[in-house]
Amino acid sequence: MEDKIIVYQTFENPIEANIILTRLKDAGFNCFLTGENTALVYPVFDPSVSGIRLHVFENEVEEIEQLLAEDSNLNEE
């Protein structure tokens, strides 16, 4: 089966994007960002046009959602 790379989430804020990216990489997921340089270079960059995109393997989405949901639950306590 071929591993398909998809855009999992789009961010307006490069800091938020990098926090999620780092969390996923620390958990062992292969992922990367695109559009980050555009957001940093152009101060009037409109993220609604493309934004900073987090790419992941489609077959890992369920595990990623579970991990991020657990992180979110810890932050609410």
C-alpha positions in Angstrom: 0.0 0.0 0.0 1.3 3.4 -1.0 1.7 6.0 1.8 -0.2 9.2 0.7 0.9 12.5 2.1 -1.9 14.9 2.9 -2.4 18.4 4.4 -3.6 17.6 7.9 -4.0 21.2 9.1 -3.4 24.8 8.1 -2.2 27.4 10.5 -2.0 31.2 10.5 0.6 31.3 13.1 4.1 29.9 12.5 4.7 29.4 16.2 1.6 27.3 16.6 2.5 25.3 13.5 5.9 24.5 14.8 4.7 23.5 18.3 2.4 20.9 16.7 5.1 19.8 14.3 7.6 19.3 17.1 5.0 17.4 19.2 4.3 15.0 16.3 8.0 14.5 15.5 8.7 13.8 19.2 6.0 11.2 19.1 7.7 9.5 16.1 5.5 10.8 13.3 7.0 11.8 9.9 5.6 15.2 9.0 6.7 18.6 7.6 5.5 22.2 7.1 5.1 24.1 3.8 4.3 27.8 3.4 6.2 28.8 6.5 8.7 31.0 4.7 6.1 32.9 2.8 4.3 33.8 6.1 7.6 35.0 7.6 8.9 37.0 4.6 5.7 38.8 3.7 4.3 40.6 6.7 1.0 41.2 4.9 0.7 37.6 3.9 -2.9 36.5 3.9 -3.0 33.0 5.5 -6.5 32.5 4.2 -5.0 32.1 0.7 -2.7 29.2 1.6 -1.4 29.5 5.2 1.2 27.3 6.8 0.4 23.7 6.0 1.2 20.6 8.1 1.7 17.5 6.0 1.4 14.0 7.4 0.9 10.5 6.1 -2.7 9.7 5.6 -2.5 6.3 7.3 -1.3 8.0 10.5 -4.1 10.6 10.8 -6.1 8.5 13.3 -3.1 8.1 15.6 -2.2 11.8 15.3 -5.8 12.9 16.2 -5.7 10.6 19.2 -2.3 12.0 20.4 -3.4 15.6 19.9 -6.8 15.0 21.7 -4.9 13.5 24.7 -2.6 16.6 24.7 -5.7 18.8 24.6 -7.3 16.9 27.5 -4.2 17.3 29.6 -4.2 21.1 29.0 -7.8 21.4 30.1 -7.2 19.8 33.5 
